[in-house]
Amino acid sequence: MPHTSKAKKALKSCGEDRISDLPDDILHHVLGFLQADEAVRTCLLARRWRYLWKFMRRLRINDAGRRGKSTTDVFLNKFMSYLLLLREPGSTLDEVEIEYDNLIDDRHFNYDCPWVDIWIRHALSCQAQVLTVKLHKEAHFYVCLDAPLVSQHLRRLEIYEVKLESNFLNFSSCSALEELKIKNCNLKTNRILSQSLKHLSITGSAFLSKGRICISVPNLLSLQLINYRTATPLLESMPSLETAVIRSDYNISDYCHNGVAGECCGICADCSGNDDHNGGCVLLRGLSHSRNLALIQANPRTFTFKRDLRWCPTFSKLKNLLLNDWCVQPDLRGLVSMLEHSPILENLTLQLCKQKKTISALEVEENPGLMEKPAAISGYLEIIRVKCEEDSVSRGGGELWADDGCTVP
């Protein structure tokens, strides 16, 4: 007689389906881990499961992990139309994730996809608190989102690889929105606006407006602006800001073409601030209330930080500061200016690249007084870290922000 485990004997003897005996709320939660079409298929398991999918609180609309399978918008539109139509009226959604890796648009070059917008509106009408939209681009085409969001329940929004128009980036009607993450997107707008936002991260994205995009988020606590392309955005006042990381690697607009030896000239119209902003700080004034600040710039011809120093504000709350080569090239005046305007600074980290003797080093040798501590520099300054790296781009920030949960990827 073949060996049978005790568990199998017990299951055979009782004939019970213990999973189906779980409360509805637990089964709705479990279904939320499945992709939407897989969750609907559970209606075939047993009579008990026939309508459970109508009440699940987490909706995952994606093709993640389905290698070699491409999904047309015709199939998606039809499936999602039935799914949304047949869901239980009035049932709420906690989280909605819309993600497609292998999306094929049957209209080829027309990437205005109204059905994606319909899904988003449905999610918000069901009081979704977390919304993720990740539509991987085909070549240089992006799905475009333009209609404004309206929700009193949305708390976190993540957007990847889409084109965002002006109306979509006005979050005045999302009074509960606290966290916004934008990655690898094209932003075609003049303003990002939110009164409720507390955490903002924009990574690897391009600002496509004619002038500078204005970011107006007065209640922000943390900001990450990393690897942005085109013109640096204008930051309005953020009096509650605690931690900010600004890293410019690929900026192609705030760039000096007149400098010698790869440096910003400091005197052309752009470098001196005579651009569409008509002078004044672009970044630093908006960051002046931060307690922890990282300013990292890869290209020495990018002039944003140095230009802002002409109108450098006082960083009255700043305790931790991270800078890289831009503040010591071609001389130390950038570093000195930052120190002079940080009266309670406690920790300074300099991330410098290993290279031949720089102009700044030569200037220090010729003028040792540059290394003397000016009287205006913080008396609280206790720790200065200098890190030298082989790579031409400093990637740091993690150690400095270890206690604040804000790192530079």
N, C-alpha and C positions, 0 to 999 in steps of 0.2 A: 504494500500500500504506500503510495507516494507521501512524502513528508509534507505536512501542512502546518504553517505557522499558527500560533495561538491567535494572532490578530485576525487572520483570515477566517479561522473557525468561528471566532466571536462575531465577525461581520456577517458570516453566512447564517449563523444561528439566529441573530436578531433581525436581519434583513432591513436594517435602518439606514437611511440617508442622513447622516448627522450634519453634513454641510447645509442641506436644505432646511434643517431644523433651526438654523441660526436665525436670530431676529432680522427683520427687514433692513434696519439701519446698517447692520454689519455687512449684509450682502450687497447693499448699494455701495458701501465703501469699497468692498473687494472688487466689484465690477469697474470701479473708477480706475483701476490699474491696467485694465485692458484697453486696447484700441477700440474705437467706437464700433466698427463693424464686427469685431470679435465679441464685444459685449452684447450686441443685438443677437448674435447667433446662439447665445445661451438660452434663448427662449425655447429652443428645441430640446433642451435637456429633460425637462419634466414639466408637468402642469404648474408646479410651484414656481418655476422660473419664467413663466410665460410673459409676465408684465414687469418683472423686476427692473429691466433695463430702462424702463420709462422714468424711473425715479432716481437713477444714479446721479450723484452730486459732483462727479468729476468726469468731464468729457474730453477724451483724447482723440483728436481728428488728425491722424498722421499715418505715414508709411515708413516710419523709422525701422530699420533693420530688414526691410523687404528688398533685398538686393536683386537687381535684374528686372524688377517690376516697375513699370511706369504707369501712372494713373492719369487719365484724361479728365479735363474739366467737365465733360458731359457726364461721365460716370459719377464723379464726385458731387456734382450739382444735384443729380437725381437721387443719389443715396442720402445726402445730407438734407434735401428737401423733405423726404419721407421721414427721416429720423427726427427732424425738428417739428414736423407736423404732427407726428404720432406720440411725441413725448407727453407725459401727463401735464395738462394745463395747470399752471401755478406752482409746479415743482421747481425749486431753486437749484442753482449750480454754484458750488464753492469755487471750482477751478476749471478753466477751459484752456486746452493746449491745441493750437493749430500748427502743424509742422509737416512739411513735405520736402523730401529730398529729390524725388524723381518726377516732379510736376511737368506735364506736357500740356501746352496750351494749343487746342485744336485750331485756333485762329493764328497760330505761329507768332507773328510779331506784335499782336495786339495783347498787351499785358494789363489792360484795365479789366480786372476780374470782379464784377459786382457781387458774385456769390460769396467771395471771401468777406466782403463788407457785410453781407446779410448774416453770415455766421457770427461775426463780431457783434452786430446789433442784437441778435438773439441771445448771445451770452450775457450781454449787459442787461437785457430785459428780464433775464432769469436771476439777476442779482449776483452775478459772478464777482468774486472778490479778487481772484488772480487770473490774469489773461496773458497767454504767451502766443505770439504770432511769429513763426519762423518759416519763411518761404524762400528757399534757396534760389538764388538768381540763375537764370539761363543766359550764359554769355554776359552781355552788358545790359540786359533787360531786367527791369524790376517790376513786381506787382506794385501798383500805386494805391495808397490809402489817402483819402482826402476828407471824407465826412467827419465832422466833429464827434467826439465821444461824449455821451451823456449818461452819467451813473452816480448814484449816491452811495454805492457799495464797493466799487472797484478800489482796491488798496494797492495792488502791485501790477505793473504792466511791463512786459518784456517784448521788444520788437527786434527782429533780426532780418537783414537782407531784403528790405522793401524800400520803396520810395514814399516819403512822407511829405504831404503837402501842408500848407498853412493851417487849414481848418483842423486837421487832425492833431496838430501840435499845440492847439489852444485847449488847455485842460480846465478852463474856468468852470465847466459844468460837471467836473469830477471832484466833488468836494472832499472825498475820503482818500483820494490818491496820495500815497506817501512815498512810493518807490517806483522809479522809472529807469529802465535799462534799454539803451539803444545801441545796437552793434551792427557794423557793416551796412549802414543804410545811407541813402541819399536824402538829405533834408532840404526841401525847397520851400523856404519860409523866411519871413523877416523876424519872427519872434517865437520863442518857446515860453509859454505862460502858464503858471500854476501858483496858486496861493497856498495849497496844502502840501506840496511836495517837500519831502525831507531828505531823500536820498536820490541822487541823479548820477548816472553813469552813461557817458557817450564814448564809444570806442570804435576806431577804424571807420569813421563815417565822414561824409563830405557835406559841407555846407554850400548850397548852390544858389543862394540869393545873390542879387546884384551887389548889395552892400553887406555889411557885417550883420550876422544874425544876433539879435538881442536875447539873452537868456534872463528872464525875469521870474525868479523863484525866491522870494524874500524870506521864506521860512526854512530854507535848506540847511541841513546839518552836515551832510557829506557830499562831496563832488569828486567825480573822476572824469577828466577830459583827456583822453589818451589816443594818440596816433590819428588825430583829426587831419583832414585834408582841406585845402583851400584856406580862405581867410579865417583868422582866429575870431571866435565869437566875442561879443561885448557882454561882459558880466555886470548886471546891476547889483545894487547893494544886497548883501546877505548877512544881516547882523547876528544871526544865530549859528553861522557856519563854524564847525569844529575842525573838520579834516578836509583837505583838498589836495588832489594829486593832478598836476597838469604836465603832460608829457607830449611834446611835439616832435614827431619823427619824420613825417612826410609832408610837412606844410609847404605848399608850392605857391602860395599867394603872398604871405608876409615874408618876402625873400628879397634880399638885396643883390642886384646885379652889378653894382658899381664898386663894391669893396675890393681891396687888394689882399692877395694871399688867402682868399676864401673867407674874409671877414666882412662883417657889416660895416658900411662906410659911416653911418651915423649922421649924414648930412643931406642925403637925397630926400625928395618929397615924402616917400614912404617911410624911411627910417626916422624922419623928424616929426612924423605925425600929421602931415598935410594930406591925408587921404580922405575917404568918404566920411570918416568919423570926425574930421575937423579938429584933431588934436585931443589930448587928454588920455587918461588910462583906459586901456581895453580890458585887461585882466586884473591887474594888481589891486585896483580900488575895490572891486567886488570881492576880492580875497582877503581884504585887510582885517577882517574880524576873526580869521581862522586861528586855531590853537596849534594845529599841525599842518605843515605846508611842504609840498615837494614841487619844485620847479625844474623840470628836466627838458633839455633841448638838444637834439642830436646834430642838427645842421648849424654850423657857426654863422652862416649867412642869414639865418632866420632872425628877425630883429624884434620880435614881439616883446620879450622880457626887457631887453636893453632900451627899447623905445619907451616902455612904461616907466622906466626909472627916471625919466625926465620929469614926471609928475608923481614920484613915488609917495604913497601914503604911509602913515604910521601904522605898523602892525602891533597894536596895543595889547593884544592877547596872545601873541605868538610865542610858543615855548619850544617847539621842535621844528627845525628847518633843514631841508635837504636840497642841495644844489649840485649841478654838475659843471662841466667845463665852461659853459657860457659866461659864468660870473667871474672867471679869471682870465679870459681872453678877449681882446689882446692885452688887457691890463687888469688890475685888481679893483678897478673902480666899481664894477658891478657888485662884487662881494662887499666892499666897504659900504656902499650905499644901502644894501639890504641890512647889514649889521647896524648901521646908524639909525635905521627906521624900525628896529625891533628892540624896544627898550627892556623887555623882560625875557629875552631869549635865553634858554637854558642849555639846549643841545643843538649843535651844528654838525651836519654831515656833508662832506664834499666828496663826490664821486668823480674822479679824474681819470683820464685815459693815459696810459703809458705812451710817451712819445718823446721826440727830441726836445731839446730845450726850447721853450716857447718864448714869445715876445714878452709875456708877463714875467717870466723868470729873469730874462735879461734886464727888464726894467727894475725889478727888485734889487738886482745886483748893483745897478747904477744909482738907485735911489732907495737905500735901506729904510728910510723913513716910512715907506709904504707898509712895512710890516709892524710898525708900532701901533699899539691899540689906541684909537682915537678916544677922547674923553666921553663922547656920546654913546659909545658902544655899551651894551647891557652889562651891568655889574653882576647879573645872575648867571652869565655864561660860564659853565663849568666843564662841559665836555665838547671837544672838537674831534670828530673822526674824519680822517682822510683816507679814502680807498682808491687804489689805482687798479684799473682794469685794462686788459689787452684789447677788448672790443672797442670800436669807435663810438658805440652807443651805450651809455650807461643805462642799465635796466633796473636800478635799485629802487628802494622804497619800503620793502617788506619789513626790514628790521626796525626802521623808524616808527612804523605804524603798527607794530605787533600788538600793542595794547588797545588799539582802537579798531581793529578789524578791517582796516582799509589798506589794501596792498596794491602794488603795481604789478600787473601780470607780465 
